[in-house]
Amino acid sequence: MPASFYNHPKQLVAVDCIIFGYENEKLKLLLSHRGFQPAKGEWSLMGGWVHDDETVEEAAERVLFQITGLKDIYLEQVQVFSNPGRDPGGRVISVIFYAMIRIDIHDKNLLNQNGARWWTFSEKPELVFDHNQMVKKAHEKLKLKASYTLIGEKLLPEKFTILQLRTLYEAIFQRQFDPGNFRKKILSLRMLEKLDHKNKTDSKKGAFYYRVKKHNEKFINERIVKQ
């Protein structure tokens, strides 16, 4: 191997995780107070270094488990951020991922130990370095994912009503949808299984519960939502 390989400067590689959740009809983002310099005490994404014996995907999974106590979380790579001056602490290349988790089943004690907090997406604070740009890119990818496939099962309970699914989509896209058109479009995809019991918390008549058909996550030729 050429000697220049050994003399080449080494780069630090990190992962940053944009963790989306959903609660009280709001899209939420998990952030933490940065515990070290530079920018100690400011709000930051959850992240960490990539170890010598792991892939970037394994590093992101490890970070998510350490923070939430959950495994098998939906995780998708978004982009690599490599601007030489992006981190004032040194030359750091960051691979960013977005994840979707159920807020009702994660380990709240671990979040507290890590100084983490859920923020409503529309009210999130300013973040350190280029983390605001990372969130923007991840949100764009989340919306693209939601426009082509049904992602309710990643953020909602196993059973949900069409109204609850529409409200989730409105939170993701930060805009409202026509109720009738949304219902017609969703049911036409034949990806939902109608259950024989109702949610009667919103009205006496109630609304039937649905769930995503097993092994039926797929991309759809025609978009669910046109951006």
Z-matrix of the N, CA and C atoms (Angstrom, degrees):
N
C 1 1.459
C 2 1.527 1 109.31
N 3 1.330 2 118.59 1 137.48
C 4 1.466 3 120.76 2 -177.89
C 5 1.522 4 112.23 3 -57.10
N 6 1.330 5 115.55 4 143.68
C 7 1.462 6 120.06 5 -179.75
C 8 1.515 7 111.66 6 -60.73
N 9 1.348 8 116.49 7 -28.63
C 10 1.456 9 119.67 8 -178.77
C 11 1.532 10 112.15 9 -61.34
N 12 1.348 11 116.72 10 -24.44
C 13 1.466 12 120.40 11 178.64
C 14 1.523 13 110.17 12 -61.86
N 15 1.346 14 116.12 13 -44.15
C 16 1.459 15 120.63 14 -177.27
C 17 1.524 16 112.08 15 -74.00
N 18 1.327 17 115.84 16 -25.26
C 19 1.468 18 119.82 17 -178.23
C 20 1.523 19 112.94 18 -88.72
N 21 1.329 20 115.96 19 -9.20
C 22 1.465 21 119.36 20 -177.29
C 23 1.529 22 109.97 21 -68.61
N 24 1.349 23 117.71 22 136.32
C 25 1.473 24 119.68 23 -179.37
C 26 1.529 25 111.24 24 -62.26
N 27 1.328 26 116.02 25 138.55
C 28 1.455 27 121.70 26 -179.71
C 29 1.536 28 109.77 27 -86.71
N 30 1.321 29 114.78 28 147.28
C 31 1.467 30 121.08 29 -178.81
C 32 1.535 31 109.71 30 -111.87
N 33 1.308 32 116.50 31 145.19
C 34 1.465 33 121.28 32 172.89
C 35 1.528 34 108.64 33 -83.05
N 36 1.332 35 116.52 34 135.97
C 37 1.460 36 121.72 35 179.01
C 38 1.527 37 108.87 36 -119.51
N 39 1.313 38 115.02 37 130.23
C 40 1.461 39 121.15 38 -179.77
C 41 1.526 40 110.09 39 -127.32
N 42 1.321 41 116.05 40 165.63
C 43 1.459 42 121.72 41 169.30
C 44 1.524 43 107.60 42 -119.67
N 45 1.317 44 115.82 43 142.84
C 46 1.465 45 122.09 44 172.97
C 47 1.516 46 107.86 45 -124.77
N 48 1.328 47 116.58 46 133.38
C 49 1.458 48 121.78 47 -174.56
C 50 1.527 49 110.46 48 -113.22
N 51 1.325 50 115.27 49 121.59
C 52 1.459 51 121.40 50 172.56
C 53 1.522 52 106.04 51 -92.92
N 54 1.325 53 116.59 52 107.63
C 55 1.465 54 121.94 53 -171.54
C 56 1.521 55 109.05 54 -103.89
N 57 1.334 56 115.79 55 112.16
C 58 1.458 57 121.83 56 179.44
C 59 1.525 58 110.13 57 -96.52
N 60 1.318 59 115.25 58 139.85
C 61 1.452 60 122.54 59 172.66
C 62 1.519 61 108.87 60 -135.92
N 63 1.323 62 115.88 61 176.39
C 64 1.463 63 120.42 62 -177.28
C 65 1.521 64 108.15 63 -144.09
N 66 1.354 65 114.84 64 127.93
C 67 1.461 66 119.81 65 -177.05
C 68 1.523 67 109.31 66 -159.00
N 69 1.335 68 115.34 67 138.77
C 70 1.469 69 121.18 68 178.89
C 71 1.534 70 112.06 69 52.45
N 72 1.329 71 114.66 70 41.29
C 73 1.462 72 123.17 71 176.91
C 74 1.531 73 112.55 72 64.66
N 75 1.335 74 116.86 73 24.53
C 76 1.461 75 121.80 74 -179.68
C 77 1.533 76 110.07 75 -126.59
N 78 1.330 77 115.83 76 136.33
C 79 1.455 78 120.63 77 169.74
C 80 1.522 79 107.52 78 -74.25
N 81 1.332 80 116.51 79 133.65
C 82 1.456 81 119.94 80 -176.07
C 83 1.523 82 111.29 81 -126.35
N 84 1.325 83 114.48 82 160.82
C 85 1.456 84 122.82 83 -176.44
C 86 1.523 85 108.13 84 -131.74
N 87 1.331 86 116.43 85 131.89
C 88 1.464 87 121.00 86 -179.26
C 89 1.524 88 109.84 87 -91.32
N 90 1.329 89 115.95 88 121.89
C 91 1.460 90 121.95 89 -178.55
C 92 1.523 91 109.83 90 -129.19
N 93 1.329 92 116.52 91 162.89
C 94 1.464 93 119.97 92 178.35
C 95 1.522 94 110.28 93 -137.59
N 96 1.341 95 114.33 94 157.08
C 97 1.450 96 119.82 95 171.71
C 98 1.530 97 108.15 96 -76.21
N 99 1.301 98 116.10 97 126.30
C 100 1.465 99 120.47 98 -179.72
C 101 1.529 100 108.98 99 -65.69
N 102 1.350 101 116.58 100 127.71
C 103 1.460 102 120.17 101 -172.66
C 104 1.512 103 115.40 102 -96.36
N 105 1.319 104 118.37 103 9.10
C 106 1.465 105 120.70 104 -177.81
C 107 1.521 106 109.17 105 -150.81
N 108 1.320 107 115.19 106 163.57
C 109 1.463 108 121.96 107 178.07
C 110 1.532 109 110.01 108 -79.99
N 111 1.328 110 118.78 109 153.29
C 112 1.465 111 126.44 110 -4.45
C 113 1.531 112 112.80 111 -76.22
N 114 1.330 113 114.72 112 162.41
C 115 1.469 114 122.99 113 178.14
C 116 1.525 115 112.32 114 66.10
N 117 1.322 116 117.86 115 32.78
C 118 1.459 117 121.46 116 178.25
C 119 1.532 118 110.41 117 -59.05
N 120 1.322 119 116.26 118 135.05
C 121 1.456 120 121.34 119 177.78
C 122 1.507 121 114.83 120 90.56
N 123 1.337 122 117.71 121 -10.60
C 124 1.462 123 120.09 122 178.69
C 125 1.528 124 110.11 123 -87.93
N 126 1.334 125 115.35 124 163.39
C 127 1.456 126 119.69 125 -177.11
C 128 1.523 127 110.95 126 -77.95
N 129 1.334 128 114.62 127 139.40
C 130 1.455 129 120.98 128 -171.99
C 131 1.528 130 110.22 129 -145.26
N 132 1.327 131 115.86 130 159.94
C 133 1.459 132 120.91 131 169.00
C 134 1.522 133 109.36 132 -71.32
N 135 1.331 134 115.64 133 164.33
C 136 1.451 135 120.94 134 176.49
C 137 1.526 136 108.26 135 -85.97
N 138 1.319 137 116.48 136 130.32
C 139 1.454 138 118.66 137 -177.48
C 140 1.509 139 112.52 138 -161.29
N 141 1.333 140 115.26 139 -174.03
C 142 1.452 141 120.19 140 179.20
C 143 1.513 142 110.24 141 -178.14
N 144 1.333 143 115.24 142 174.94
C 145 1.457 144 121.32 143 179.94
C 146 1.522 145 110.83 144 -80.11
N 147 1.324 146 115.33 145 151.33
C 148 1.458 147 121.20 146 173.26
C 149 1.526 148 107.93 147 -85.75
N 150 1.330 149 116.94 148 123.16
C 151 1.467 150 121.17 149 -179.64
C 152 1.541 151 110.75 150 -76.09
N 153 1.319 152 114.90 151 160.36
C 154 1.468 153 120.27 152 -177.22
C 155 1.521 154 112.98 153 -61.19
N 156 1.330 155 116.84 154 -29.16
C 157 1.468 156 120.08 155 -173.23
C 158 1.530 157 113.47 156 -102.95
N 159 1.338 158 118.27 157 20.27
C 160 1.470 159 119.41 158 -177.77
C 161 1.522 160 111.00 159 -139.04
N 162 1.336 161 114.64 160 156.52
C 163 1.458 162 121.38 161 173.86
C 164 1.530 163 108.55 162 -80.62
N 165 1.328 164 116.09 163 169.74
C 166 1.464 165 118.59 164 177.39
C 167 1.529 166 110.20 165 -65.57
N 168 1.340 167 117.41 166 -33.56
C 169 1.465 168 120.36 167 177.67
C 170 1.529 169 110.96 168 -64.89
N 171 1.324 170 116.20 169 -42.73
C 172 1.467 171 120.52 170 178.26
C 173 1.522 172 110.90 171 -64.76
N 174 1.334 173 117.01 172 -36.82
C 175 1.462 174 120.38 173 177.67
C 176 1.526 175 110.91 174 -64.14
N 177 1.338 176 116.58 175 -43.23
C 178 1.466 177 120.33 176 179.10
C 179 1.525 178 110.81 177 -64.67
N 180 1.330 179 117.62 178 -41.36
C 181 1.463 180 121.19 179 177.52
C 182 1.529 181 110.83 180 -62.35
N 183 1.326 182 116.98 181 -40.34
C 184 1.464 183 121.09 182 178.34
C 185 1.526 184 111.20 183 -63.23
N 186 1.326 185 116.12 184 -45.67
C 187 1.469 186 120.43 185 179.14
C 188 1.524 187 110.76 186 -59.99
N 189 1.328 188 116.47 187 -44.61
C 190 1.465 189 120.33 188 -179.38
C 191 1.522 190 111.63 189 -63.66
N 192 1.331 191 116.94 190 -40.69
C 193 1.464 192 119.96 191 179.61
C 194 1.522 193 111.07 192 -66.35
N 195 1.326 194 116.96 193 -41.55
C 196 1.463 195 120.72 194 179.95
C 197 1.524 196 111.75 195 -62.71
N 198 1.319 197 117.17 196 -30.15
C 199 1.466 198 121.58 197 -176.25
C 200 1.516 199 112.30 198 -90.43
N 201 1.333 200 117.50 199 -40.29
C 202 1.472 201 120.98 200 -172.01
C 203 1.521 202 114.28 201 -109.30
N 204 1.339 203 117.79 202 -18.60
C 205 1.456 204 120.50 203 -175.25
C 206 1.515 205 113.17 204 77.01
N 207 1.328 206 117.46 205 10.35
C 208 1.459 207 121.91 206 -176.25
C 209 1.526 208 110.97 207 -109.10
N 210 1.333 209 115.06 208 144.09
C 211 1.459 210 121.82 209 172.46
C 212 1.522 211 109.08 210 -115.44
N 213 1.321 212 115.57 211 169.71
C 214 1.472 213 121.53 212 179.12
C 215 1.526 214 111.72 213 56.22
N 216 1.327 215 116.30 214 39.71
C 217 1.462 216 122.40 215 176.80
C 218 1.524 217 108.95 216 -80.26
N 219 1.331 218 116.50 217 142.65
C 220 1.467 219 119.03 218 175.40
C 221 1.524 220 108.57 219 -64.84
N 222 1.333 221 115.51 220 126.57
C 223 1.460 222 121.38 221 -173.51
C 224 1.517 223 108.47 222 -141.21
N 225 1.327 224 116.21 223 134.00
C 226 1.461 225 119.97 224 179.68
C 227 1.526 226 109.85 225 -142.28
N 228 1.335 227 115.35 226 134.06
C 229 1.458 228 119.59 227 179.42
C 230 1.522 229 109.89 228 -72.58
N 231 1.313 230 115.49 229 139.63
C 232 1.468 231 121.40 230 -177.44
C 233 1.519 232 111.37 231 -105.27
N 234 1.327 233 116.32 232 -56.76
C 235 1.458 234 119.41 233 -171.64
C 236 1.525 235 108.99 234 -169.88
N 237 1.320 236 115.93 235 162.66
C 238 1.466 237 121.99 236 172.85
C 239 1.524 238 108.33 237 -104.06
N 240 1.315 239 117.00 238 129.99
C 241 1.462 240 122.57 239 175.55
C 242 1.525 241 107.53 240 -105.30
N 243 1.345 242 116.12 241 118.46
C 244 1.469 243 119.08 242 -170.74
C 245 1.521 244 114.41 243 -134.94
N 246 1.329 245 117.28 244 15.90
C 247 1.469 246 119.06 245 177.28
C 248 1.528 247 109.13 246 -56.62
N 249 1.336 248 117.80 247 126.82
C 250 1.471 249 119.66 248 -176.04
C 251 1.523 250 114.48 249 -55.47
N 252 1.330 251 118.23 250 -28.88
C 253 1.458 252 120.46 251 -177.85
C 254 1.519 253 114.07 252 -102.75
N 255 1.328 254 117.86 253 17.22
C 256 1.470 255 120.10 254 -172.53
C 257 1.529 256 113.07 255 -69.11
N 258 1.335 257 117.25 256 -27.69
C 259 1.470 258 120.62 257 179.92
C 260 1.526 259 108.00 258 -122.52
N 261 1.341 260 118.38 259 116.80
C 262 1.469 261 120.31 260 -178.16
C 263 1.522 262 112.93 261 -65.29
N 264 1.334 263 117.59 262 -13.17
C 265 1.463 264 120.15 263 -179.95
C 266 1.512 265 113.82 264 -80.41
N 267 1.345 266 117.31 265 -14.01
C 268 1.453 267 119.64 266 -179.28
C 269 1.519 268 111.05 267 156.34
N 270 1.329 269 115.81 268 -177.72
C 271 1.472 270 121.95 269 -178.68
C 272 1.519 271 108.88 270 -80.02
N 273 1.333 272 116.38 271 104.03
C 274 1.463 273 121.47 272 -176.71
C 275 1.526 274 109.29 273 -126.96
N 276 1.320 275 115.77 274 124.68
C 277 1.460 276 122.06 275 172.08
C 278 1.523 277 107.28 276 -97.26
N 279 1.328 278 117.10 277 126.83
C 280 1.459 279 120.77 278 -177.44
C 281 1.526 280 111.16 279 -116.75
N 282 1.323 281 114.91 280 130.28
C 283 1.466 282 121.75 281 173.24
C 284 1.526 283 106.82 282 -99.17
N 285 1.324 284 116.33 283 122.45
C 286 1.467 285 118.06 284 -175.41
C 287 1.525 286 110.74 285 -104.95
N 288 1.326 287 113.30 286 144.10
C 289 1.451 288 123.06 287 178.52
C 290 1.519 289 108.81 288 -128.15
N 291 1.322 290 116.01 289 152.84
C 292 1.459 291 117.78 290 166.47
C 293 1.518 292 108.84 291 -115.23
N 294 1.324 293 114.96 292 146.92
C 295 1.454 294 122.01 293 -179.22
C 296 1.517 295 108.84 294 -130.03
N 297 1.335 296 115.97 295 153.37
C 298 1.463 297 121.95 296 174.46
C 299 1.515 298 108.01 297 -123.04
N 300 1.337 299 117.44 298 124.84
C 301 1.453 300 120.02 299 -179.53
C 302 1.524 301 110.28 300 -132.47
N 303 1.315 302 114.94 301 157.01
C 304 1.455 303 122.23 302 175.47
C 305 1.534 304 108.34 303 -83.14
N 306 1.306 305 118.20 304 115.39
C 307 1.457 306 122.00 305 -178.44
C 308 1.524 307 111.20 306 -61.91
N 309 1.333 308 116.98 307 -31.95
C 310 1.466 309 119.60 308 -174.66
C 311 1.521 310 114.00 309 -74.31
N 312 1.334 311 118.64 310 -9.56
C 313 1.467 312 118.75 311 -177.51
C 314 1.530 313 113.45 312 -120.30
N 315 1.311 314 119.00 313 1.29
C 316 1.459 315 119.03 314 -179.92
C 317 1.529 316 110.28 315 -82.38
N 318 1.337 317 116.31 316 167.42
C 319 1.463 318 122.81 317 -176.83
C 320 1.526 319 109.95 318 -85.87
N 321 1.321 320 116.72 319 104.16
C 322 1.472 321 120.84 320 -177.33
C 323 1.523 322 112.08 321 -67.34
N 324 1.332 323 118.14 322 -31.25
C 325 1.465 324 120.49 323 179.18
C 326 1.525 325 111.34 324 -64.27
N 327 1.337 326 116.74 325 -39.64
C 328 1.461 327 119.68 326 177.67
C 329 1.521 328 111.02 327 -63.24
N 330 1.331 329 116.46 328 -38.82
C 331 1.463 330 119.81 329 177.95
C 332 1.522 331 110.57 330 -60.52
N 333 1.316 332 116.15 331 -44.73
C 334 1.465 333 120.02 332 179.98
C 335 1.523 334 111.33 333 -63.29
N 336 1.334 335 116.47 334 -40.29
C 337 1.460 336 120.33 335 179.65
C 338 1.519 337 111.69 336 -63.83
N 339 1.325 338 116.49 337 -30.39
C 340 1.468 339 121.04 338 -179.51
C 341 1.527 340 112.63 339 -93.00
N 342 1.327 341 117.01 340 6.17
C 343 1.462 342 120.09 341 179.85
C 344 1.511 343 113.07 342 64.45
N 345 1.335 344 115.87 343 30.79
C 346 1.460 345 120.54 344 -175.95
C 347 1.522 346 111.09 345 -97.28
N 348 1.330 347 115.25 346 155.85
C 349 1.464 348 121.22 347 -179.24
C 350 1.525 349 109.46 348 -150.48
N 351 1.333 350 114.89 349 143.20
C 352 1.460 351 120.60 350 173.44
C 353 1.520 352 110.24 351 -81.77
N 354 1.313 353 116.14 352 130.58
C 355 1.460 354 122.79 353 175.96
C 356 1.526 355 109.46 354 -116.26
N 357 1.319 356 116.71 355 137.48
C 358 1.461 357 119.52 356 170.02
C 359 1.520 358 108.04 357 -60.28
N 360 1.324 359 116.62 358 132.04
C 361 1.464 360 121.10 359 -171.77
C 362 1.527 361 112.04 360 -55.31
N 363 1.314 362 117.24 361 -41.65
C 364 1.467 363 120.43 362 -176.69
C 365 1.525 364 112.50 363 -73.75
N 366 1.332 365 117.97 364 -9.93
C 367 1.466 366 121.41 365 -177.42
C 368 1.530 367 112.14 366 -120.89
N 369 1.317 368 117.22 367 17.74
C 370 1.462 369 120.56 368 -177.16
C 371 1.526 370 110.59 369 -63.42
N 372 1.333 371 117.72 370 148.43
C 373 1.465 372 121.13 371 179.97
C 374 1.522 373 111.62 372 -79.26
N 375 1.312 374 115.93 373 172.39
C 376 1.461 375 120.69 374 172.43
C 377 1.526 376 108.66 375 -67.72
N 378 1.317 377 116.16 376 141.18
C 379 1.454 378 121.17 377 -176.17
C 380 1.525 379 111.12 378 -112.03
N 381 1.318 380 115.57 379 165.14
C 382 1.470 381 120.79 380 -177.01
C 383 1.532 382 111.30 381 -72.34
N 384 1.315 383 114.91 382 155.78
C 385 1.468 384 124.02 383 170.91
C 386 1.535 385 111.22 384 50.45
N 387 1.346 386 116.41 385 -124.87
C 388 1.467 387 120.76 386 -179.05
C 389 1.529 388 112.23 387 -103.97
N 390 1.334 389 117.12 388 22.16
C 391 1.462 390 120.24 389 -176.16
C 392 1.529 391 112.98 390 -67.69
N 393 1.323 392 117.52 391 -28.00
C 394 1.467 393 118.83 392 174.92
C 395 1.528 394 111.15 393 -63.24
N 396 1.330 395 116.22 394 -40.46
C 397 1.465 396 120.75 395 177.46
C 398 1.528 397 110.68 396 -65.36
N 399 1.326 398 116.18 397 -37.72
C 400 1.466 399 120.41 398 178.22
C 401 1.529 400 110.71 399 -61.51
N 402 1.328 401 115.61 400 -44.82
C 403 1.464 402 119.84 401 179.60
C 404 1.526 403 110.58 402 -62.44
N 405 1.318 404 116.24 403 -42.06
C 406 1.462 405 120.29 404 179.29
C 407 1.529 406 110.93 405 -60.02
N 408 1.321 407 117.41 406 -45.87
C 409 1.468 408 121.29 407 179.86
C 410 1.528 409 111.03 408 -64.40
N 411 1.337 410 116.52 409 -40.68
C 412 1.462 411 120.23 410 -179.91
C 413 1.518 412 111.59 411 -67.25
N 414 1.325 413 116.81 412 -38.68
C 415 1.473 414 120.44 413 178.51
C 416 1.524 415 110.05 414 -64.83
N 417 1.316 416 116.90 415 -39.99
C 418 1.473 417 120.48 416 177.25
C 419 1.526 418 110.39 417 -60.89
N 420 1.326 419 116.65 418 -41.52
C 421 1.461 420 119.99 419 -179.33
C 422 1.527 421 110.85 420 -70.32
N 423 1.331 422 117.22 421 -37.42
C 424 1.465 423 121.05 422 176.34
C 425 1.518 424 110.50 423 -61.20
N 426 1.326 425 117.76 424 -44.53
C 427 1.463 426 120.90 425 179.39
C 428 1.527 427 110.69 426 -64.35
N 429 1.326 428 116.67 427 -39.57
C 430 1.460 429 119.49 428 178.16
C 431 1.525 430 110.58 429 -63.85
N 432 1.325 431 116.51 430 -43.01
C 433 1.465 432 120.85 431 177.31
C 434 1.527 433 110.62 432 -59.42
N 435 1.342 434 116.47 433 -45.92
C 436 1.459 435 121.13 434 -177.94
C 437 1.516 436 112.26 435 -67.89
N 438 1.331 437 117.17 436 -25.20
C 439 1.458 438 119.83 437 -178.42
C 440 1.520 439 112.26 438 -76.71
N 441 1.355 440 116.51 439 -20.38
C 442 1.463 441 120.20 440 -176.26
C 443 1.534 442 114.41 441 -111.12
N 444 1.316 443 117.23 442 -15.31
C 445 1.459 444 119.81 443 -179.01
C 446 1.516 445 109.24 444 -147.99
N 447 1.317 446 116.23 445 163.67
C 448 1.459 447 121.64 446 -174.79
C 449 1.522 448 108.97 447 -89.93
N 450 1.328 449 117.62 448 117.19
C 451 1.463 450 119.42 449 -174.84
C 452 1.521 451 112.73 450 -112.68
N 453 1.319 452 117.96 451 12.90
C 454 1.459 453 120.39 452 -178.30
C 455 1.505 454 114.10 453 -56.33
N 456 1.332 455 116.86 454 -36.85
C 457 1.459 456 119.89 455 -176.79
C 458 1.527 457 112.63 456 -67.35
N 459 1.336 458 118.59 457 -17.27
C 460 1.462 459 121.05 458 179.59
C 461 1.525 460 112.11 459 -79.88
N 462 1.330 461 117.56 460 -26.91
C 463 1.458 462 120.81 461 -173.72
C 464 1.529 463 113.95 462 -121.39
N 465 1.339 464 116.83 463 -16.22
C 466 1.460 465 121.68 464 -179.89
C 467 1.525 466 110.33 465 -104.56
N 468 1.343 467 117.50 466 163.82
C 469 1.466 468 119.87 467 170.86
C 470 1.522 469 110.27 468 -59.88
N 471 1.333 470 116.61 469 169.70
C 472 1.467 471 121.03 470 -175.69
C 473 1.522 472 111.81 471 -59.14
N 474 1.332 473 117.57 472 -36.22
C 475 1.463 474 120.52 473 177.17
C 476 1.523 475 109.15 474 -115.42
N 477 1.335 476 116.16 475 142.24
C 478 1.454 477 121.17 476 -176.18
C 479 1.521 478 108.94 477 -155.58
N 480 1.318 479 115.86 478 161.39
C 481 1.466 480 120.78 479 176.56
C 482 1.528 481 109.19 480 -92.47
N 483 1.317 482 115.83 481 166.18
C 484 1.469 483 119.96 482 175.93
C 485 1.525 484 109.99 483 -62.10
N 486 1.326 485 116.92 484 -37.15
C 487 1.467 486 120.66 485 177.83
C 488 1.525 487 110.21 486 -61.23
N 489 1.332 488 117.48 487 -44.75
C 490 1.459 489 120.24 488 179.95
C 491 1.525 490 111.63 489 -64.31
N 492 1.333 491 116.11 490 -36.48
C 493 1.461 492 119.93 491 177.39
C 494 1.530 493 110.78 492 -67.73
N 495 1.323 494 116.40 493 -42.44
C 496 1.471 495 119.67 494 178.57
C 497 1.526 496 110.68 495 -64.00
N 498 1.312 497 116.95 496 -40.23
C 499 1.462 498 120.11 497 179.56
C 500 1.523 499 111.14 498 -63.46
N 501 1.338 500 116.31 499 -37.03
C 502 1.465 501 120.45 500 175.12
C 503 1.520 502 110.39 501 -61.96
N 504 1.327 503 117.28 502 -46.87
C 505 1.462 504 120.87 503 -179.69
C 506 1.528 505 111.25 504 -63.56
N 507 1.311 506 116.97 505 -36.25
C 508 1.469 507 119.78 506 177.10
C 509 1.523 508 110.54 507 -65.92
N 510 1.333 509 116.84 508 -35.40
C 511 1.462 510 120.00 509 178.15
C 512 1.524 511 110.80 510 -69.32
N 513 1.327 512 116.91 511 -39.67
C 514 1.466 513 120.64 512 -180.00
C 515 1.527 514 111.23 513 -66.48
N 516 1.334 515 116.31 514 -45.25
C 517 1.459 516 120.37 515 -176.42
C 518 1.517 517 113.29 516 -88.87
N 519 1.340 518 116.37 517 -6.15
C 520 1.467 519 121.20 518 177.94
C 521 1.522 520 111.70 519 58.15
N 522 1.336 521 116.60 520 38.36
C 523 1.457 522 122.39 521 174.73
C 524 1.525 523 109.22 522 -159.49
N 525 1.328 524 116.05 523 165.71
C 526 1.457 525 120.61 524 -176.92
C 527 1.528 526 111.45 525 -93.92
N 528 1.349 527 115.01 526 154.26
C 529 1.451 528 122.04 527 177.05
C 530 1.522 529 109.80 528 -121.16
N 531 1.313 530 116.15 529 149.49
C 532 1.457 531 120.26 530 175.82
C 533 1.536 532 108.96 531 -64.78
N 534 1.341 533 118.50 532 123.78
C 535 1.468 534 120.76 533 -174.96
C 536 1.525 535 113.89 534 -57.06
N 537 1.334 536 116.89 535 -46.22
C 538 1.458 537 120.59 536 -177.54
C 539 1.513 538 112.64 537 -65.44
N 540 1.321 539 116.31 538 -45.14
C 541 1.465 540 120.36 539 -179.54
C 542 1.531 541 111.72 540 -65.15
N 543 1.341 542 115.73 541 -40.34
C 544 1.461 543 119.49 542 179.85
C 545 1.524 544 110.28 543 -63.88
N 546 1.327 545 116.84 544 -46.75
C 547 1.464 546 120.77 545 -179.77
C 548 1.533 547 111.05 546 -59.72
N 549 1.329 548 116.01 547 -46.12
C 550 1.466 549 121.02 548 -179.11
C 551 1.520 550 110.57 549 -60.87
N 552 1.335 551 117.00 550 -44.07
C 553 1.455 552 121.35 551 -178.32
C 554 1.527 553 111.09 552 -64.92
N 555 1.323 554 116.54 553 -47.27
C 556 1.463 555 121.17 554 -177.08
C 557 1.523 556 111.33 555 -62.57
N 558 1.332 557 116.86 556 -46.33
C 559 1.462 558 119.95 557 -177.83
C 560 1.527 559 111.82 558 -68.98
N 561 1.334 560 117.27 559 -28.88
C 562 1.467 561 120.27 560 -179.86
C 563 1.522 562 112.26 561 -67.61
N 564 1.331 563 117.31 562 -18.86
C 565 1.463 564 121.19 563 -179.05
C 566 1.525 565 112.22 564 -75.77
N 567 1.337 566 116.37 565 -17.71
C 568 1.470 567 122.82 566 179.67
C 569 1.528 568 111.99 567 56.35
N 570 1.315 569 115.91 568 37.91
C 571 1.459 570 121.22 569 178.58
C 572 1.522 571 112.35 570 -105.19
N 573 1.348 572 116.30 571 -7.03
C 574 1.458 573 120.74 572 -177.90
C 575 1.522 574 110.91 573 -108.45
N 576 1.308 575 115.73 574 145.54
C 577 1.460 576 122.67 575 175.29
C 578 1.532 577 108.30 576 -107.29
N 579 1.330 578 116.52 577 122.23
C 580 1.461 579 121.36 578 179.98
C 581 1.522 580 109.35 579 -79.14
N 582 1.337 581 116.62 580 130.78
C 583 1.455 582 122.08 581 179.81
C 584 1.529 583 109.93 582 -94.30
N 585 1.319 584 115.99 583 167.14
C 586 1.466 585 119.25 584 -174.01
C 587 1.525 586 113.45 585 -95.89
N 588 1.325 587 118.65 586 16.25
C 589 1.458 588 120.98 587 176.76
C 590 1.526 589 110.01 588 -134.07
N 591 1.325 590 115.06 589 163.30
C 592 1.462 591 120.96 590 -170.09
C 593 1.526 592 112.81 591 -119.85
N 594 1.298 593 113.71 592 158.83
C 595 1.458 594 122.48 593 168.13
C 596 1.522 595 107.14 594 -93.93
N 597 1.326 596 117.82 595 116.34
C 598 1.460 597 121.43 596 -176.93
C 599 1.525 598 112.54 597 -111.45
N 600 1.321 599 116.29 598 21.30
C 601 1.459 600 119.28 599 -179.45
C 602 1.520 601 112.26 600 -76.91
N 603 1.332 602 117.16 601 -26.00
C 604 1.465 603 119.88 602 -176.09
C 605 1.524 604 113.20 603 -97.86
N 606 1.329 605 117.96 604 -19.97
C 607 1.460 606 120.63 605 179.65
C 608 1.525 607 109.28 606 -160.32
N 609 1.340 608 115.92 607 160.06
C 610 1.465 609 120.13 608 178.93
C 611 1.518 610 110.87 609 -66.34
N 612 1.325 611 116.18 610 -38.00
C 613 1.462 612 120.33 611 179.92
C 614 1.522 613 111.20 612 -66.28
N 615 1.312 614 115.99 613 -38.78
C 616 1.451 615 121.07 614 178.47
C 617 1.521 616 113.53 615 79.52
N 618 1.317 617 114.46 616 170.17
C 619 1.473 618 121.38 617 179.04
C 620 1.517 619 108.71 618 -132.10
N 621 1.323 620 116.32 619 137.68
C 622 1.455 621 120.35 620 -177.58
C 623 1.530 622 111.12 621 -66.01
N 624 1.318 623 113.62 622 143.30
C 625 1.451 624 120.12 623 172.85
C 626 1.534 625 109.88 624 -81.14
N 627 1.339 626 114.33 625 151.33
C 628 1.462 627 122.06 626 173.60
C 629 1.527 628 107.97 627 -131.08
N 630 1.307 629 115.59 628 164.65
C 631 1.457 630 121.33 629 169.51
C 632 1.528 631 108.25 630 -144.28
N 633 1.316 632 115.44 631 156.87
C 634 1.462 633 119.95 632 179.60
C 635 1.528 634 108.41 633 -72.59
N 636 1.316 635 116.04 634 132.33
C 637 1.464 636 120.08 635 178.22
C 638 1.523 637 109.61 636 -60.24
N 639 1.313 638 116.14 637 139.18
C 640 1.457 639 120.85 638 -177.37
C 641 1.524 640 110.99 639 -62.41
N 642 1.329 641 113.88 640 142.76
C 643 1.471 642 122.12 641 178.66
C 644 1.529 643 111.39 642 55.65
N 645 1.353 644 114.89 643 36.51
C 646 1.461 645 118.05 644 -175.01
C 647 1.514 646 112.04 645 -122.64
N 648 1.325 647 117.65 646 18.60
C 649 1.462 648 118.76 647 174.85
C 650 1.523 649 107.72 648 -76.49
N 651 1.300 650 116.16 649 120.39
C 652 1.459 651 119.95 650 -178.67
C 653 1.518 652 109.48 651 -152.71
N 654 1.326 653 115.09 652 159.23
C 655 1.448 654 119.31 653 174.54
C 656 1.527 655 108.50 654 -84.25
N 657 1.316 656 115.15 655 144.95
C 658 1.456 657 121.74 656 -172.87
C 659 1.515 658 108.97 657 -108.54
N 660 1.339 659 116.02 658 137.62
C 661 1.461 660 120.00 659 -178.23
C 662 1.521 661 112.01 660 -59.75
N 663 1.326 662 116.13 661 -42.67
C 664 1.465 663 120.82 662 179.00
C 665 1.514 664 108.72 663 -101.92
N 666 1.297 665 116.78 664 134.36
C 667 1.462 666 120.12 665 -175.72
C 668 1.527 667 112.76 666 -63.55
N 669 1.343 668 114.77 667 141.00
C 670 1.460 669 119.84 668 170.75
C 671 1.529 670 108.95 669 -67.30
N 672 1.308 671 115.46 670 -43.77
C 673 1.465 672 121.94 671 -178.57
C 674 1.526 673 108.49 672 -127.07
N 675 1.305 674 116.76 673 129.93
C 676 1.454 675 121.90 674 174.21
C 677 1.516 676 108.91 675 -92.92
N 678 1.340 677 115.79 676 119.97
C 679 1.466 678 118.84 677 -176.71
C 680 1.527 679 110.28 678 -82.17
